[in-house]
Amino acid sequence: MHFEGLAHPTRLTIVERLAGAAEVRVSELAELCKVSQPRMSWHLRILRRSQVIRTRREGREVFCRLDREAIAAHMRSFMRLMLVKGPEGDLSPDPCQTQLTGEPAQ
């Protein structure tokens, strides 16, 4: 589900904008992406469910920010999937990747 949130150019634009700011108003994101408010809400709902962003309301304004902690946790989980335990219990590169490239995965 986490990567689904990033599987659209508009959502990637949102994430890129949020990466450079502490918080951004939803109305600013809608303007940046040239989409309607309802469409922006739909994209933001997918990003929230994917644990990529968090939102907060202040009066009538809604602000978004990256959920950096959740993103980091998902990245660690993803990296664990890319590693295989060796015979000694240590983590080693995926042997399938080694067979495909002829070199150990980096």
Secondary structure by P-SEA (a helix, b strand, c coil): ccccccccaaaaaaaaaaaacccccaaaaaaaacccaaaaaaaaaaaaaaccbbbbbcccbbbbbbaaaaaaaaaaaaaaaaccccccccccccaaaaaacccccc
